[in-house]
Amino acid sequence: MRLDRWLVTLGLGSRSEAQRLIRSGAVCVEGNCVRDPSADFPTEITPLAVGGKVVDGRLVRHVMLHKPAGLLTAARDKKQPTVMELLPPAYGAMGCMPVGRLDKDTTGLLLLTTDGSPPAGTYGKPTRRRWTAPCTPPTRRPLRRAFP
């Protein structure tokens, strides 16, 4: 991803502000100061520092939040406070959204993510099977493969 676009996606400013930061030498990638806003880097594993401070450059974030009563499970609402007000502003700029919903007066665990889906492998599809054949070693093998 282009370096200027990466900084904007992380919520570190507008595109012009990001370009100004990069050209001033305030942005270091993998320990080297970069002055080219159009330079491409892999965002998943690349260390990033802005203004001498290390920045978490991952674009995909999963957040576990204890939702208190009285907040809406929504990204925004004109009349009432939402769970997004509990997160740092950078998460909102990255597009962090609630997964699922809890009622306003309900408390409990709420997942939020930036990629539109819960972490891989979090939820399995519930299944029920009835097996009528005798359970001998040859019939157990396919069952073990199907239901680890």
Order of alpha helices (4+ residues) and beta strands (2+ residues): alpha-alpha-beta-beta-beta-beta-beta-alpha-beta-beta-alpha
